[in-house]
């Protein structure tokens, strides 16, 4: 006899979002959660802080049956909400890559959005270096959260996106341990 209750018993999840600072954006982000069977536990809206893309970080704690969580994340993305992180279960690994070239001129925001949608990854950190200004060669270090076991597919998708924008990819970046 299988235990089907685990798929229907609510579990707590944390979803990190990135919202534009405009009236109604928070409400618009919360609607897909309720519409897909999520129950809000808390909302932390840090209006005085900005993400690397100049948006407002919002952390939402919610509970839902595990089989509804993917529908909630999909509903948020379909509503145009940028999901930075969606529960530890979904994104269990991280990979860091470096994009080099006309990173800013090739529309960094579009590049990040493309990575999140096409690579099925979440951009958890961005570090930009443009010593020659915005019209010169720059680099962006991206830390990406990926599903466990899917980092090679994520890196492959990043390569395709970078190729389409004529950017070079240095990947994956790792910290050397125990090196002399």
C-alpha contacts under 8 A as a table, 3 or more apart, distances in Angstrom:
res1	aa1	res2	aa2	distance
3	X	6	X	6.63
4	X	7	X	5.80
4	X	8	X	7.14
5	X	8	X	5.19
5	X	9	X	5.82
6	X	9	X	5.32
6	X	66	X	7.89
7	X	65	X	6.05
7	X	66	X	5.62
7	X	67	X	5.90
8	X	65	X	4.77
8	X	66	X	6.79
8	X	67	X	7.11
9	X	64	X	7.59
9	X	65	X	5.27
9	X	66	X	7.54
10	X	63	X	5.66
10	X	64	X	4.43
10	X	65	X	4.11
10	X	66	X	6.78
11	X	63	X	5.14
11	X	64	X	5.52
11	X	65	X	5.91
11	X	66	X	6.48
12	X	61	X	6.95
12	X	62	X	5.65
12	X	63	X	4.26
12	X	64	X	6.77
13	X	61	X	5.77
13	X	62	X	5.42
13	X	63	X	5.90
13	X	64	X	7.85
13	X	86	X	7.69
13	X	87	X	5.38
13	X	88	X	7.91
14	X	59	X	6.85
14	X	60	X	5.66
14	X	61	X	4.51
14	X	62	X	6.38
14	X	85	X	7.96
14	X	86	X	6.42
14	X	87	X	5.27
15	X	59	X	5.83
15	X	60	X	5.19
15	X	61	X	6.44
15	X	62	X	7.88
15	X	83	X	7.23
15	X	84	X	7.62
15	X	85	X	5.64
15	X	86	X	4.52
15	X	87	X	5.93
16	X	57	X	7.08
16	X	58	X	5.78
16	X	59	X	4.48
16	X	60	X	6.31
16	X	83	X	6.10
16	X	84	X	5.27
16	X	85	X	4.91
16	X	86	X	6.39
17	X	57	X	5.83
17	X	58	X	5.04
17	X	59	X	6.19
17	X	60	X	7.76
17	X	81	X	7.06
17	X	82	X	5.76
17	X	83	X	4.63
17	X	84	X	5.27
17	X	85	X	7.06
18	X	51	X	7.27
18	X	55	X	5.80
18	X	56	X	5.50
18	X	57	X	4.75
18	X	58	X	6.11
18	X	81	X	7.08
18	X	82	X	5.33
18	X	83	X	6.48
18	X	84	X	6.59
19	X	25	X	6.50
19	X	26	X	7.21
19	X	55	X	5.44
19	X	56	X	5.04
19	X	57	X	6.46
19	X	58	X	7.17
19	X	81	X	6.85
19	X	82	X	6.97
20	X	25	X	6.68
20	X	55	X	5.12
20	X	56	X	6.15
21	X	25	X	7.18
21	X	47	X	7.87
21	X	55	X	6.61
21	X	56	X	6.29
22	X	25	X	5.89
23	X	26	X	7.72
24	X	27	X	5.21
24	X	28	X	6.02
25	X	28	X	5.04
25	X	29	X	6.23
26	X	29	X	5.07
26	X	30	X	6.32
27	X	30	X	5.15
27	X	31	X	6.32
28	X	31	X	5.46
28	X	32	X	7.54
28	X	79	X	7.66
29	X	32	X	6.41
29	X	33	X	7.50
29	X	76	X	6.42
29	X	79	X	7.44
29	X	81	X	6.29
30	X	33	X	5.36
30	X	34	X	6.71
31	X	34	X	5.38
31	X	35	X	6.05
32	X	35	X	4.89
32	X	36	X	6.02
32	X	72	X	6.34
32	X	75	X	5.30
32	X	76	X	5.63
32	X	79	X	7.39
33	X	36	X	5.42
33	X	37	X	6.54
33	X	38	X	5.03
33	X	39	X	7.37
33	X	40	X	7.95
33	X	72	X	5.38
33	X	75	X	7.37
33	X	76	X	7.24
34	X	37	X	5.31
34	X	38	X	4.97
34	X	39	X	6.40
34	X	40	X	7.90
35	X	38	X	7.37
36	X	68	X	6.79
36	X	71	X	6.29
36	X	72	X	5.40
36	X	75	X	7.33
37	X	64	X	6.37
37	X	68	X	6.68
37	X	72	X	7.61
38	X	62	X	6.27
38	X	63	X	5.74
38	X	64	X	4.86
38	X	68	X	7.68
38	X	69	X	7.81
38	X	72	X	7.20
39	X	62	X	5.39
39	X	63	X	5.22
39	X	64	X	6.32
40	X	43	X	7.59
40	X	60	X	7.38
40	X	61	X	6.26
40	X	62	X	4.42
40	X	63	X	6.58
41	X	60	X	7.63
41	X	61	X	5.24
41	X	62	X	4.93
41	X	63	X	6.93
42	X	60	X	5.89
42	X	61	X	5.07
42	X	62	X	6.92
43	X	58	X	7.11
43	X	59	X	5.85
43	X	60	X	4.57
43	X	61	X	6.34
44	X	58	X	5.62
44	X	59	X	5.03
44	X	60	X	6.35
45	X	56	X	7.52
45	X	57	X	6.57
45	X	58	X	4.60
45	X	59	X	6.59
46	X	49	X	5.68
46	X	56	X	6.58
46	X	57	X	6.01
46	X	58	X	6.28
47	X	50	X	7.48
47	X	56	X	5.79
47	X	57	X	7.45
48	X	56	X	7.84
49	X	56	X	6.35
49	X	57	X	7.07
50	X	53	X	7.53
50	X	54	X	5.15
50	X	55	X	5.22
50	X	56	X	5.03
50	X	57	X	6.44
51	X	54	X	5.19
51	X	55	X	5.26
51	X	56	X	6.18
51	X	57	X	6.15
52	X	55	X	7.48
52	X	125	X	7.69
52	X	126	X	6.28
52	X	127	X	7.70
53	X	109	X	6.99
64	X	68	X	6.36
64	X	69	X	6.56
65	X	68	X	5.50
65	X	69	X	6.89
66	X	69	X	5.45
67	X	70	X	7.01
67	X	71	X	8.00
68	X	71	X	5.31
68	X	72	X	6.40
69	X	72	X	5.09
69	X	73	X	6.40
70	X	73	X	5.13
70	X	74	X	6.06
71	X	74	X	5.02
71	X	75	X	5.90
72	X	75	X	5.00
72	X	76	X	6.22
73	X	76	X	5.15
73	X	77	X	6.36
73	X	83	X	7.49
73	X	86	X	7.00
74	X	77	X	5.15
74	X	78	X	6.05
75	X	78	X	5.06
75	X	79	X	6.15
76	X	79	X	5.13
76	X	80	X	6.60
76	X	81	X	5.30
76	X	82	X	7.62
76	X	83	X	7.29
77	X	80	X	5.07
77	X	81	X	5.05
77	X	82	X	6.30
77	X	83	X	6.79
78	X	81	X	7.30
82	X	113	X	7.97
83	X	86	X	6.75
83	X	122	X	7.07
84	X	122	X	5.30
84	X	123	X	5.93
84	X	124	X	5.98
85	X	91	X	7.49
85	X	122	X	5.90
85	X	123	X	7.79
85	X	124	X	6.89
85	X	145	X	7.52
86	X	90	X	6.51
86	X	91	X	7.03
87	X	90	X	5.76
87	X	91	X	6.76
88	X	91	X	5.41
88	X	92	X	5.82
89	X	92	X	6.09
90	X	146	X	7.55
90	X	147	X	5.50
90	X	148	X	7.63
91	X	94	X	7.78
91	X	121	X	7.71
91	X	122	X	7.90
91	X	145	X	5.46
91	X	146	X	4.74
91	X	147	X	4.36
91	X	148	X	6.44
92	X	145	X	7.09
92	X	146	X	6.34
92	X	147	X	5.44
92	X	148	X	4.88
93	X	145	X	5.75
93	X	146	X	5.27
93	X	147	X	6.11
93	X	148	X	5.31
93	X	149	X	7.55
93	X	151	X	7.26
94	X	143	X	6.70
94	X	144	X	5.42
94	X	145	X	4.44
94	X	146	X	5.81
94	X	151	X	7.40
95	X	143	X	5.85
95	X	144	X	5.30
95	X	145	X	6.63
95	X	146	X	7.49
95	X	151	X	6.57
95	X	172	X	6.28
95	X	173	X	7.33
96	X	141	X	6.96
96	X	142	X	5.52
96	X	143	X	4.36
96	X	144	X	6.05
96	X	171	X	6.86
96	X	172	X	5.54
96	X	173	X	5.24
96	X	174	X	7.29
97	X	141	X	5.87
97	X	142	X	5.38
97	X	143	X	6.66
97	X	144	X	7.97
97	X	155	X	7.91
97	X	169	X	6.81
97	X	170	X	5.80
97	X	171	X	4.65
97	X	172	X	5.16
97	X	173	X	5.70
98	X	139	X	6.67
98	X	140	X	5.64
98	X	141	X	4.46
98	X	142	X	6.18
98	X	169	X	5.66
98	X	170	X	4.95
98	X	171	X	6.37
98	X	172	X	7.93
98	X	173	X	7.51
99	X	103	X	7.04
99	X	139	X	5.43
99	X	140	X	5.18
99	X	141	X	6.47
99	X	142	X	7.80
99	X	162	X	7.41
99	X	167	X	6.25
99	X	168	X	5.65
99	X	169	X	4.83
99	X	170	X	6.50
100	X	103	X	6.47
100	X	137	X	7.00
100	X	138	X	5.86
100	X	139	X	4.39
100	X	140	X	6.66
100	X	167	X	5.65
100	X	168	X	5.06
100	X	169	X	6.44
100	X	170	X	7.85
101	X	136	X	7.96
101	X	137	X	4.75
101	X	138	X	5.50
101	X	139	X	6.45
101	X	166	X	7.36
101	X	167	X	5.04
101	X	168	X	6.39
102	X	105	X	5.27
102	X	106	X	5.82
102	X	135	X	7.13
102	X	136	X	6.53
102	X	137	X	5.12
102	X	138	X	6.03
102	X	166	X	7.89
102	X	167	X	6.82
103	X	106	X	5.43
103	X	107	X	6.78
103	X	108	X	5.86
103	X	137	X	7.19
103	X	138	X	5.80
103	X	139	X	6.38
103	X	140	X	7.00
103	X	167	X	7.05
104	X	107	X	5.35
104	X	108	X	5.23
104	X	134	X	6.06
104	X	135	X	7.29
104	X	138	X	7.21
105	X	108	X	7.46
105	X	134	X	7.03
105	X	135	X	6.33
106	X	111	X	7.77
106	X	165	X	6.28
107	X	110	X	5.40
107	X	111	X	6.34
108	X	111	X	4.94
108	X	112	X	6.18
109	X	112	X	5.21
109	X	113	X	6.21
110	X	113	X	5.06
110	X	114	X	5.98
111	X	114	X	5.11
111	X	115	X	6.21
111	X	161	X	7.23
111	X	162	X	7.98
112	X	115	X	5.15
112	X	116	X	6.33
112	X	123	X	7.04
113	X	116	X	5.16
113	X	117	X	6.26
114	X	117	X	5.22
114	X	118	X	5.64
114	X	119	X	7.54
114	X	161	X	7.26
115	X	118	X	5.39
115	X	119	X	5.07
115	X	120	X	7.20
115	X	121	X	6.73
115	X	122	X	7.82
115	X	123	X	7.83
115	X	157	X	7.18
115	X	158	X	6.17
115	X	161	X	7.22
116	X	119	X	5.68
116	X	120	X	5.43
116	X	121	X	4.89
116	X	122	X	5.30
116	X	123	X	6.66
117	X	120	X	5.41
117	X	121	X	7.22
118	X	121	X	7.98
118	X	157	X	6.64
119	X	153	X	7.20
119	X	154	X	4.90
119	X	155	X	7.80
119	X	157	X	5.13
119	X	158	X	6.74
120	X	146	X	7.18
120	X	154	X	7.03
121	X	144	X	6.24
121	X	145	X	5.60
121	X	146	X	4.85
121	X	147	X	7.36
121	X	154	X	6.70
122	X	144	X	5.52
122	X	145	X	5.01
122	X	146	X	6.63
123	X	126	X	7.35
123	X	142	X	6.80
123	X	143	X	6.06
123	X	144	X	4.63
123	X	145	X	6.34
124	X	142	X	7.65
124	X	143	X	5.59
124	X	144	X	5.58
124	X	145	X	6.31
125	X	141	X	7.98
125	X	142	X	5.82
125	X	143	X	5.00
125	X	144	X	7.16
126	X	140	X	6.62
126	X	141	X	5.69
126	X	142	X	4.80
126	X	143	X	6.52
127	X	140	X	5.53
127	X	141	X	5.02
127	X	142	X	6.65
128	X	138	X	7.43
128	X	139	X	5.89
128	X	140	X	4.41
128	X	141	X	6.41
129	X	138	X	5.68
129	X	139	X	5.25
129	X	140	X	6.27
130	X	133	X	5.33
130	X	134	X	6.25
130	X	136	X	7.21
130	X	137	X	6.91
130	X	138	X	4.49
130	X	139	X	6.60
131	X	138	X	7.14
132	X	135	X	7.49
132	X	136	X	5.35
132	X	137	X	7.02
132	X	138	X	7.57
133	X	136	X	5.68
133	X	138	X	8.00
134	X	137	X	7.88
134	X	138	X	7.51
146	X	150	X	6.22
146	X	151	X	5.96
146	X	154	X	7.06
147	X	150	X	5.34
147	X	151	X	7.18
148	X	151	X	7.33
149	X	152	X	7.74
150	X	153	X	5.37
150	X	154	X	6.30
151	X	154	X	4.93
151	X	155	X	6.11
152	X	155	X	5.10
152	X	156	X	6.14
153	X	156	X	4.99
153	X	157	X	6.23
154	X	157	X	5.14
154	X	158	X	6.21
155	X	158	X	4.97
155	X	159	X	6.18
155	X	171	X	7.50
155	X	172	X	7.66
156	X	159	X	5.08
156	X	160	X	6.43
157	X	160	X	5.11
157	X	161	X	6.29
158	X	161	X	5.14
158	X	162	X	6.00
158	X	169	X	7.95
159	X	162	X	5.05
159	X	163	X	6.01
159	X	169	X	6.42
160	X	163	X	5.09
160	X	164	X	6.32
161	X	164	X	5.23
161	X	165	X	6.53
162	X	165	X	5.13
162	X	166	X	5.97
162	X	167	X	4.79
162	X	168	X	6.45
162	X	169	X	6.83
163	X	166	X	4.89
163	X	167	X	5.87
163	X	168	X	7.27
164	X	167	X	7.74
170	X	173	X	7.17
176	X	179	X	6.16
